Amino acid sequence: MAEHPEQTADSPDSPEPDDRALERVIAVRAREYRQAVGLSVGEMAQRVGISKAMLSKIENAQTACSLTTLSRLARGLDVPVTALPRGMDDEREAVFVPAGHGALIVRRGTRVGHEYARLGSLRGAHKRMDALLVTLTEQSEVFPLFQHAGTEIIYMLEGVMVYGHGKSSYTLHPGDAHLDGEAPPGPERLVELPIPFLTVTAFGDSPRH
């Protein structure tokens, strides 16, 4: 367990806070929007009412915009002010799980030889994504079906199983992928054990609990 210590914001190897991250995001967005309307730096600077040198510094993340400049820049680009720092928050959250370090969780299938290791979960304002490594190690006549509100993809790593989704059945081999919606999915018959597969479920604008 000690070979792969989890990296957190407080660990010595964690990067220092990036004080220039906002400037870089604004620089990228400003350049993207300017190029989208087909204007040069000089033409956009004249439209916005700032110097060409100042706009060049903004697009190269060499200066921090005042709120007044940010507002004028957004107006000149014909975009909301909130569009310029877009992506700043989206790029902050990430999960890294070293091999063998997924947290074991208990579900209805645990008692019949199903092992579930949570690889991570990402949560945003309007979305959630959960990733599990599921390993089926024992033959069983009981296969729990899981109703869920999201869209799921499973990817077979080893083994062979017949996987049911609603009224349909699919025989899955290593390398096969299967996507499903809200119908209850689950294994119907285990053909070759063990059967590890990766499952990722994405939830949309559902209320949080």
Residue pairs with C-beta under 8 A, 6 or more apart in sequence:
1 101
3 98
4 98
4 99
4 100
4 101
5 11
6 96
6 98
6 101
7 13
7 14
7 96
8 14
20 61
21 88
22 64
22 85
22 88
23 61
23 62
23 63
23 64
23 65
24 61
25 84
25 85
25 86
25 87
25 88
25 91
26 58
26 61
26 65
26 70
26 84
26 85
27 58
27 59
27 60
27 61
28 87
29 83
29 84
29 85
29 86
29 87
30 55
30 58
30 59
30 73
30 77
30 84
31 59
33 77
33 79
33 83
34 41
34 44
34 59
34 77
37 77
37 78
39 47
41 52
41 55
41 56
41 59
42 52
44 55
44 76
44 77
45 51
45 52
45 54
45 55
47 76
48 55
48 72
48 73
48 75
48 76
48 77
49 72
49 76
50 69
50 72
50 73
54 63
54 69
55 73
56 62
57 63
58 65
58 69
58 73
65 73
70 81
70 84
71 81
73 84
74 80
74 81
74 83
74 84
90 124
93 122
93 123
93 124
94 122
95 119
95 120
95 121
95 122
97 119
97 120
102 117
102 118
102 119
102 132
102 133
103 117
103 118
104 115
104 116
104 117
104 118
105 116
105 117
105 118
105 132
106 116
107 114
107 116
107 144
107 146
108 144
108 146
109 116
109 143
109 144
110 116
112 138
112 140
112 142
112 143
112 144
113 136
113 137
113 138
113 139
113 140
114 134
114 135
114 136
114 137
114 144
115 134
115 135
115 136
115 137
116 132
116 133
116 134
117 132
117 133
117 134
117 135
118 130
118 131
118 132
119 131
119 132
119 133
119 198
120 130
120 131
121 128
121 129
121 130
121 131
122 128
122 129
123 208
126 204
126 205
127 202
127 203
127 204
127 205
128 150
128 202
128 203
128 206
128 208
129 200
129 201
129 202
129 203
130 200
130 201
130 203
131 198
131 199
131 200
132 198
132 199
132 200
133 196
133 197
133 198
133 199
134 154
134 196
134 197
134 198
134 199
135 194
135 195
135 196
136 159
136 161
136 187
136 190
136 193
136 194
136 195
136 196
137 193
137 194
137 195
138 193
139 190
139 193
140 190
143 186
143 187
143 188
144 186
145 164
145 184
145 185
145 186
146 184
146 185
146 186
147 182
147 184
148 182
148 201
149 182
149 203
149 206
150 182
150 201
150 202
150 203
150 204
150 206
151 179
151 180
151 181
151 201
151 202
152 179
152 180
152 185
152 199
152 200
152 201
152 202
153 177
153 178
153 179
153 199
153 200
154 163
154 172
154 177
154 178
154 197
154 198
154 199
154 200
155 175
155 176
155 177
155 197
155 198
155 199
156 172
156 173
156 174
156 175
156 176
156 177
156 195
156 197
157 174
157 196
157 197
157 198
158 174
158 194
158 195
158 196
159 174
159 190
159 191
159 192
159 193
159 194
159 195
159 196
160 171
160 172
160 173
160 174
160 191
160 192
160 195
161 171
161 172
161 187
161 188
161 189
161 190
161 191
161 192
161 195
162 169
162 170
162 171
162 172
162 187
162 188
162 189
162 191
163 169
163 170
163 171
163 172
163 178
163 185
163 186
163 187
163 188
164 170
164 185
164 186
164 187
164 188
165 178
165 180
165 183
165 184
165 185
166 183
166 184
169 188
170 176
170 178
171 191
172 178
172 197
187 195
